[in-house]
Amino acid sequence: MIDRVTQPLIDGRSSISKLFFETVALDNGMKAYIMHSPNANGAVKLDLVFGAGAGSSVQRGVASAANSLFSEGTKDKSSQEIHEAFDFYGAYLERGCSADDAQISLYSLQKFLPNTLNLLVEVFNNAAFPQQELELYISRHKQKLAVNSQKNSYLAKRLFAQKIWGLEHPYGRHMQAEDFDRLTQSAISKFYFQKYSPENCYLVVSGSLGLADISILNQSLGSKKWATAHATPPANSLSWKSSTEKGLFVEQKKESVQAALLMGSQTIGRNHPDYFGLQVLNTLLGGYFGSRLMKKIREEKGYTYGIGSSILVQKNGAVFSIQTEVAVDKWELVLQDIRAEVVTLQQNMVDSAELALVKNYMIGSFQRSFDGVFAKADRLKTLIDNNLDLDYFVKYSNSINKLQANDLQQLAIKYLDIDDFTEVVA
């Protein structure tokens, strides 16, 4: 019988090891990272990461539209025919576009990999961006923007990004309704054929793979025909110079009964030696359900259902932030309490029991993030995108275990300067 009374012993050590993969250069020059697993049950995932994010286009919305619409019609196939073809083989596509890059992921069964890869390359080479699909895209996204613009949380995130980075920075600019109206078939197509090329892409393949599958990759995604079809100069990109505004900014709607609060500052990224310790500090302050902010603001004061802190790391910068939603007449009290918790971390060392709990939580969460070959492939992309050493995650887990209470106090003094914060209320 399972003992549900006695708490199991907590090891606290990390079993994280280096990621193992092969690197292959395809015939057209594209670099492919191969991560094989015998436990993938015949499934394969291909992640194509392009330097085609929103920061590589002066016109707002073009990058996201190209990423969303590339598979919605070719010269010979309609959107429905393309998606039915992928469905026939039990495959599907996922797409995503950030300010830094754009990604296209293909999930396929290994036995149908030749078919799904050939279909994907056909779509890559013949994307047509039909006008009717573009009009549907514009209509849907304008409606989504209109809905989001009524949400305090969305307004706070948008205002916070603008104040932290500046209106012209790729991380600070946001779509307006008129930006969607300016999207044209020709602008999207031009951007796509400039940016979605093997020279501007790397590939991560994970799952059930054999030597024959690598050969299939080379025959399809490694084809020089793809490279020739897209060989055009890169488009102009935006400046990544930020212009931060500090202090408190309040932009509330008169009819609001809740207020969204966001506060924080630019901070260090993954390559900085203090980053590991800062992640522990963030977790203790607001990074998990048992954090200090949750105990103070939610459990003791009852001001909110949830409050948290996080570190968002992107290729060209990072931000530490604290975020919550409260009753409109309570945000000033909550702001004072948050500031007080930050000052407490700066003035007092964390006791050993609380620090041990945070470390064990982080190590457990960290180990779960390596569960399965697809999760490991995501971790590999983190290494690639940030130019990190292969033993980076081993160092990360070891650093968590070694961190002491006085280290956290010094990090709080160094990186959580309230006077340096940008605070927004919407």
BAVOKE-605485 format. One record per residue (C-alpha): residue number from 1; residue in one letter; x, y, z. Coordinates in steps of 0.05 Angstrom, whole numbers, plus 5000, padded with zeros to 4 digits. Layout:
<sites>
> k, r, c1, c2, c3
> NUM, A, X, Y, Z;
...
</sites>
This chain:
<sites>
> k, r, c1, c2, c3
> 1, M, 5000, 5000, 5000;
> 2, I, 5024, 5070, 4984;
> 3, D, 5044, 5111, 5045;
> 4, R, 5007, 5177, 5037;
> 5, V, 5024, 5204, 5106;
> 6, T, 5101, 5203, 5110;
> 7, Q, 5134, 5256, 5066;
> 8, P, 5186, 5226, 5019;
> 9, L, 5258, 5247, 5027;
> 10, I, 5279, 5306, 4984;
> 11, D, 5344, 5293, 4947;
> 12, G, 5356, 5364, 4921;
> 13, R, 5407, 5340, 4870;
> 14, S, 5397, 5350, 4796;
> 15, S, 5403, 5293, 4746;
> 16, I, 5407, 5341, 4687;
> 17, S, 5460, 5321, 4637;
> 18, K, 5485, 5351, 4572;
> 19, L, 5439, 5348, 4512;
> 20, F, 5461, 5297, 4459;
> 21, F, 5449, 5310, 4386;
> 22, E, 5481, 5308, 4317;
> 23, T, 5496, 5368, 4273;
> 24, V, 5487, 5360, 4198;
> 25, A, 5499, 5410, 4142;
> 26, L, 5447, 5400, 4088;
> 27, D, 5465, 5409, 4014;
> 28, N, 5437, 5480, 4011;
> 29, G, 5479, 5501, 4071;
> 30, M, 5424, 5499, 4124;
> 31, K, 5447, 5471, 4191;
> 32, A, 5405, 5415, 4221;
> 33, Y, 5408, 5391, 4293;
> 34, I, 5384, 5319, 4299;
> 35, M, 5360, 5292, 4366;
> 36, H, 5339, 5219, 4362;
> 37, S, 5298, 5182, 4414;
> 38, P, 5275, 5109, 4412;
> 39, N, 5216, 5128, 4457;
> 40, A, 5181, 5176, 4409;
> 41, N, 5132, 5122, 4385;
> 42, G, 5143, 5136, 4311;
> 43, A, 5132, 5211, 4317;
> 44, V, 5178, 5264, 4289;
> 45, K, 5179, 5339, 4300;
> 46, L, 5215, 5389, 4256;
> 47, D, 5226, 5460, 4280;
> 48, L, 5248, 5510, 4227;
> 49, V, 5271, 5575, 4260;
> 50, F, 5278, 5634, 4213;
> 51, G, 5308, 5703, 4225;
> 52, A, 5240, 5731, 4204;
> 53, G, 5212, 5762, 4267;
> 54, A, 5175, 5827, 4273;
> 55, G, 5241, 5863, 4286;
> 56, S, 5264, 5848, 4215;
> 57, S, 5207, 5887, 4183;
> 58, V, 5197, 5962, 4185;
> 59, Q, 5122, 5953, 4169;
> 60, R, 5082, 5929, 4228;
> 61, G, 5046, 5863, 4221;
> 62, V, 5081, 5838, 4158;
> 63, A, 5124, 5787, 4194;
> 64, S, 5066, 5756, 4232;
> 65, A, 5022, 5755, 4171;
> 66, A, 5075, 5720, 4129;
> 67, N, 5084, 5668, 4184;
> 68, S, 5009, 5655, 4191;
> 69, L, 4990, 5656, 4117;
> 70, F, 5047, 5620, 4082;
> 71, S, 5008, 5554, 4083;
> 72, E, 4940, 5584, 4065;
> 73, G, 4946, 5575, 3990;
> 74, T, 4996, 5563, 3934;
> 75, K, 4994, 5571, 3859;
> 76, D, 4962, 5502, 3852;
> 77, K, 4929, 5487, 3919;
> 78, S, 4878, 5522, 3962;
> 79, S, 4884, 5530, 4037;
> 80, Q, 4833, 5473, 4047;
> 81, E, 4871, 5427, 4000;
> 82, I, 4937, 5439, 4036;
> 83, H, 4909, 5426, 4105;
> 84, E, 4871, 5365, 4081;
> 85, A, 4936, 5338, 4051;
> 86, F, 4972, 5344, 4118;
> 87, D, 4912, 5314, 4154;
> 88, F, 4913, 5255, 4107;
> 89, Y, 4982, 5236, 4133;
> 90, G, 4965, 5250, 4206;
> 91, A, 5010, 5311, 4206;
> 92, Y, 4999, 5383, 4225;
> 93, L, 5035, 5450, 4226;
> 94, E, 5047, 5499, 4283;
> 95, R, 5070, 5570, 4271;
> 96, G, 5095, 5626, 4315;
> 97, C, 5126, 5695, 4306;
> 98, S, 5160, 5738, 4358;
> 99, A, 5200, 5802, 4352;
> 100, D, 5264, 5760, 4347;
> 101, D, 5246, 5704, 4299;
> 102, A, 5192, 5662, 4266;
> 103, Q, 5182, 5588, 4273;
> 104, I, 5147, 5534, 4234;
> 105, S, 5139, 5466, 4265;
> 106, L, 5117, 5402, 4230;
> 107, Y, 5092, 5342, 4269;
> 108, S, 5093, 5279, 4228;
> 109, L, 5094, 5204, 4233;
> 110, Q, 5162, 5176, 4214;
> 111, K, 5133, 5129, 4161;
> 112, F, 5101, 5188, 4125;
> 113, L, 5160, 5235, 4131;
> 114, P, 5177, 5234, 4056;
> 115, N, 5106, 5254, 4039;
> 116, T, 5098, 5309, 4091;
> 117, L, 5167, 5339, 4077;
> 118, N, 5154, 5342, 4002;
> 119, L, 5087, 5376, 4016;
> 120, L, 5120, 5426, 4063;
> 121, V, 5174, 5444, 4011;
> 122, E, 5120, 5451, 3958;
> 123, V, 5084, 5501, 4002;
> 124, F, 5149, 5537, 4018;
> 125, N, 5167, 5547, 3945;
> 126, N, 5098, 5565, 3920;
> 127, A, 5065, 5606, 3976;
> 128, A, 5016, 5653, 3942;
> 129, F, 4982, 5691, 3999;
> 130, P, 4913, 5693, 3967;
> 131, Q, 4876, 5758, 3975;
> 132, Q, 4814, 5726, 4006;
> 133, E, 4857, 5692, 4059;
> 134, L, 4891, 5758, 4075;
> 135, E, 4824, 5792, 4083;
> 136, L, 4800, 5738, 4131;
> 137, Y, 4865, 5744, 4170;
> 138, I, 4857, 5820, 4175;
> 139, S, 4784, 5814, 4197;
> 140, R, 4799, 5762, 4251;
> 141, H, 4858, 5799, 4280;
> 142, K, 4823, 5866, 4281;
> 143, Q, 4767, 5834, 4320;
> 144, K, 4816, 5801, 4367;
> 145, L, 4851, 5868, 4378;
> 146, A, 4784, 5902, 4393;
> 147, V, 4767, 5849, 4445;
> 148, N, 4836, 5851, 4477;
> 149, S, 4834, 5927, 4480;
> 150, Q, 4777, 5921, 4530;
> 151, K, 4821, 5880, 4577;
> 152, N, 4861, 5916, 4631;
> 153, S, 4915, 5862, 4630;
> 154, Y, 4927, 5872, 4556;
> 155, L, 4929, 5948, 4562;
> 156, A, 4978, 5943, 4620;
> 157, K, 5025, 5896, 4582;
> 158, R, 5024, 5941, 4521;
> 159, L, 5037, 6004, 4562;
> 160, F, 5092, 5969, 4603;
> 161, A, 5128, 5946, 4540;
> 162, Q, 5124, 6016, 4510;
> 163, K, 5154, 6048, 4572;
> 164, I, 5208, 5995, 4582;
> 165, W, 5232, 5992, 4510;
> 166, G, 5206, 6053, 4474;
> 167, L, 5153, 6059, 4419;
> 168, E, 5203, 6046, 4362;
> 169, H, 5237, 5985, 4393;
> 170, P, 5213, 5918, 4366;
> 171, Y, 5194, 5896, 4437;
> 172, G, 5157, 5961, 4450;
> 173, R, 5115, 5973, 4387;
> 174, H, 5046, 5942, 4380;
> 175, M, 4995, 5933, 4326;
> 176, Q, 4938, 5983, 4317;
> 177, A, 4875, 5971, 4276;
> 178, E, 4900, 6015, 4219;
> 179, D, 4964, 5973, 4215;
> 180, F, 4923, 5913, 4194;
> 181, D, 4889, 5955, 4140;
> 182, R, 4957, 5972, 4111;
> 183, L, 4976, 5899, 4100;
> 184, T, 4980, 5880, 4026;
> 185, Q, 4991, 5816, 3989;
> 186, S, 5053, 5844, 3954;
> 187, A, 5087, 5868, 4019;
> 188, I, 5076, 5802, 4054;
> 189, S, 5100, 5761, 3994;
> 190, K, 5162, 5804, 3986;
> 191, F, 5180, 5796, 4060;
> 192, Y, 5167, 5722, 4058;
> 193, F, 5211, 5708, 3998;
> 194, Q, 5267, 5750, 4027;
> 195, K, 5266, 5718, 4096;
> 196, Y, 5241, 5646, 4090;
> 197, S, 5304, 5618, 4060;
> 198, P, 5355, 5563, 4080;
> 199, E, 5407, 5618, 4089;
> 200, N, 5364, 5650, 4143;
> 201, C, 5342, 5587, 4179;
> 202, Y, 5365, 5530, 4223;
> 203, L, 5329, 5463, 4234;
> 204, V, 5319, 5421, 4296;
> 205, V, 5293, 5351, 4284;
> 206, S, 5271, 5308, 4343;
> 207, G, 5237, 5241, 4353;
> 208, S, 5240, 5174, 4317;
> 209, L, 5294, 5181, 4264;
> 210, G, 5341, 5136, 4226;
> 211, L, 5397, 5146, 4175;
> 212, A, 5347, 5141, 4118;
> 213, D, 5307, 5198, 4148;
> 214, I, 5367, 5244, 4148;
> 215, S, 5376, 5229, 4075;
> 216, I, 5302, 5246, 4064;
> 217, L, 5313, 5313, 4100;
> 218, N, 5370, 5329, 4053;
> 219, Q, 5329, 5312, 3991;
> 220, S, 5272, 5358, 4012;
> 221, L, 5292, 5414, 4060;
> 222, G, 5364, 5409, 4037;
> 223, S, 5346, 5419, 3964;
> 224, K, 5385, 5473, 3928;
> 225, K, 5321, 5489, 3889;
> 226, W, 5292, 5519, 3953;
> 227, A, 5355, 5562, 3962;
> 228, T, 5353, 5586, 3890;
> 229, A, 5279, 5603, 3893;
> 230, H, 5289, 5648, 3953;
> 231, A, 5358, 5679, 3938;
> 232, T, 5342, 5753, 3949;
> 233, P, 5375, 5807, 3992;
> 234, P, 5352, 5814, 4065;
> 235, A, 5301, 5868, 4082;
> 236, N, 5317, 5927, 4126;
> 237, S, 5306, 5917, 4200;
> 238, L, 5290, 5962, 4259;
> 239, S, 5337, 5992, 4310;
> 240, W, 5344, 5952, 4375;
> 241, K, 5363, 6013, 4417;
> 242, S, 5316, 6021, 4476;
> 243, S, 5291, 6084, 4511;
> 244, T, 5264, 6068, 4580;
> 245, E, 5216, 6113, 4619;
> 246, K, 5217, 6102, 4694;
> 247, G, 5165, 6120, 4747;
> 248, L, 5091, 6108, 4755;
> 249, F, 5043, 6112, 4695;
> 250, V, 4967, 6106, 4705;
> 251, E, 4919, 6098, 4647;
> 252, Q, 4853, 6072, 4672;
> 253, K, 4785, 6067, 4639;
> 254, K, 4730, 6103, 4679;
> 255, E, 4684, 6043, 4679;
> 256, S, 4736, 5993, 4703;
> 257, V, 4723, 5955, 4767;
> 258, Q, 4792, 5922, 4765;
> 259, A, 4862, 5949, 4754;
> 260, A, 4920, 5912, 4723;
> 261, L, 4987, 5928, 4754;
> 262, L, 5055, 5914, 4722;
> 263, M, 5122, 5937, 4748;
> 264, G, 5195, 5921, 4735;
> 265, S, 5257, 5938, 4695;
> 266, Q, 5305, 5914, 4642;
> 267, T, 5352, 5862, 4671;
> 268, I, 5407, 5813, 4655;
> 269, G, 5402, 5755, 4606;
> 270, R, 5423, 5682, 4606;
> 271, N, 5496, 5696, 4590;
> 272, H, 5507, 5737, 4654;
> 273, P, 5539, 5701, 4713;
> 274, D, 5486, 5728, 4761;
> 275, Y, 5428, 5702, 4719;
> 276, F, 5422, 5635, 4756;
> 277, G, 5418, 5669, 4824;
> 278, L, 5368, 5720, 4798;
> 279, Q, 5322, 5664, 4776;
> 280, V, 5323, 5636, 4847;
> 281, L, 5308, 5706, 4875;
> 282, N, 5251, 5714, 4825;
> 283, T, 5221, 5647, 4844;
> 284, L, 5224, 5663, 4918;
> 285, L, 5191, 5731, 4908;
> 286, G, 5136, 5713, 4860;
> 287, G, 5155, 5655, 4814;
> 288, Y, 5112, 5599, 4844;
> 289, F, 5048, 5589, 4883;
> 290, G, 5084, 5590, 4951;
> 291, S, 5121, 5654, 4937;
> 292, R, 5125, 5713, 4984;
> 293, L, 5080, 5757, 4940;
> 294, M, 5026, 5703, 4937;
> 295, K, 5028, 5695, 5013;
> 296, K, 5025, 5769, 5027;
> 297, I, 4979, 5797, 4972;
> 298, R, 4933, 5737, 4961;
> 299, E, 4932, 5697, 5026;
> 300, E, 4942, 5749, 5080;
> 301, K, 4910, 5811, 5048;
> 302, G, 4861, 5778, 4999;
> 303, Y, 4872, 5832, 4947;
> 304, T, 4879, 5785, 4887;
> 305, Y, 4868, 5715, 4861;
> 306, G, 4939, 5713, 4835;
> 307, I, 5004, 5752, 4832;
> 308, G, 5071, 5732, 4803;
> 309, S, 5139, 5755, 4781;
> 310, S, 5179, 5731, 4721;
> 311, I, 5241, 5742, 4679;
> 312, L, 5227, 5746, 4605;
> 313, V, 5291, 5734, 4566;
> 314, Q, 5293, 5750, 4491;
> 315, K, 5350, 5753, 4442;
> 316, N, 5361, 5827, 4449;
> 317, G, 5343, 5841, 4521;
> 318, A, 5309, 5817, 4584;
> 319, V, 5257, 5844, 4632;
> 320, F, 5241, 5828, 4705;
> 321, S, 5169, 5842, 4721;
> 322, I, 5115, 5834, 4775;
> 323, Q, 5043, 5830, 4752;
> 324, T, 4974, 5824, 4783;
> 325, E, 4901, 5847, 4777;
> 326, V, 4864, 5877, 4837;
> 327, A, 4802, 5917, 4853;
> 328, V, 4807, 5987, 4824;
> 329, D, 4808, 6019, 4894;
> 330, K, 4863, 5974, 4920;
> 331, W, 4920, 5982, 4870;
> 332, E, 4957, 6035, 4911;
> 333, L, 4956, 5991, 4973;
> 334, V, 4981, 5931, 4932;
> 335, L, 5036, 5973, 4901;
> 336, Q, 5060, 5993, 4971;
> 337, D, 5059, 5921, 4995;
> 338, I, 5099, 5897, 4934;
> 339, R, 5151, 5950, 4946;
> 340, A, 5155, 5930, 5019;
> 341, E, 5167, 5857, 5001;
> 342, V, 5224, 5877, 4954;
> 343, V, 5256, 5920, 5009;
> 344, T, 5250, 5862, 5058;
> 345, L, 5291, 5818, 5011;
> 346, Q, 5344, 5873, 5008;
> 347, Q, 5348, 5883, 5083;
> 348, N, 5340, 5812, 5110;
> 349, M, 5370, 5745, 5091;
> 350, V, 5324, 5688, 5073;
> 351, D, 5321, 5632, 5125;
> 352, S, 5349, 5564, 5106;
> 353, A, 5282, 5527, 5106;
> 354, E, 5249, 5575, 5056;
> 355, L, 5311, 5575, 5011;
> 356, A, 5313, 5499, 5011;
> 357, L, 5239, 5496, 4992;
> 358, V, 5250, 5543, 4933;
> 359, K, 5312, 5505, 4909;
> 360, N, 5275, 5438, 4911;
> 361, Y, 5216, 5467, 4873;
> 362, M, 5262, 5496, 4820;
> 363, I, 5302, 5432, 4811;
> 364, G, 5239, 5391, 4805;
> 365, S, 5208, 5439, 4754;
> 366, F, 5274, 5441, 4716;
> 367, Q, 5278, 5366, 4711;
> 368, R, 5206, 5362, 4686;
> 369, S, 5224, 5411, 4630;
> 370, F, 5270, 5357, 4601;
> 371, D, 5217, 5303, 4600;
> 372, G, 5215, 5274, 4530;
> 373, V, 5254, 5287, 4466;
> 374, F, 5209, 5344, 4442;
> 375, A, 5220, 5381, 4508;
> 376, K, 5295, 5370, 4501;
> 377, A, 5292, 5397, 4431;
> 378, D, 5261, 5461, 4458;
> 379, R, 5318, 5466, 4507;
> 380, L, 5367, 5457, 4451;
> 381, K, 5336, 5516, 4414;
> 382, T, 5348, 5558, 4476;
> 383, L, 5422, 5541, 4473;
> 384, I, 5426, 5557, 4398;
> 385, D, 5387, 5622, 4402;
> 386, N, 5429, 5649, 4460;
> 387, N, 5497, 5622, 4439;
> 388, L, 5503, 5582, 4504;
> 389, D, 5552, 5526, 4520;
> 390, L, 5528, 5454, 4516;
> 391, D, 5536, 5446, 4591;
> 392, Y, 5496, 5508, 4606;
> 393, F, 5437, 5471, 4638;
> 394, V, 5484, 5429, 4681;
> 395, K, 5515, 5494, 4707;
> 396, Y, 5446, 5522, 4718;
> 397, S, 5423, 5466, 4763;
> 398, N, 5490, 5463, 4800;
> 399, S, 5487, 5538, 4813;
> 400, I, 5418, 5533, 4843;
> 401, N, 5443, 5482, 4894;
> 402, K, 5504, 5524, 4912;
> 403, L, 5468, 5590, 4923;
> 404, Q, 5468, 5618, 4994;
> 405, A, 5421, 5666, 5030;
> 406, N, 5472, 5723, 5031;
> 407, D, 5479, 5714, 4955;
> 408, L, 5404, 5726, 4947;
> 409, Q, 5406, 5788, 4990;
> 410, Q, 5462, 5819, 4949;
> 411, L, 5425, 5802, 4884;
> 412, A, 5362, 5836, 4911;
> 413, I, 5402, 5899, 4926;
> 414, K, 5436, 5898, 4858;
> 415, Y, 5378, 5881, 4812;
> 416, L, 5313, 5899, 4848;
> 417, D, 5322, 5974, 4854;
> 418, I, 5251, 6002, 4863;
> 419, D, 5274, 6071, 4842;
> 420, D, 5295, 6041, 4776;
> 421, F, 5227, 6008, 4764;
> 422, T, 5175, 6025, 4712;
> 423, E, 5106, 6018, 4742;
> 424, V, 5041, 6018, 4702;
> 425, V, 4968, 6013, 4722;
> 426, A, 4913, 6003, 4671;
</sites>
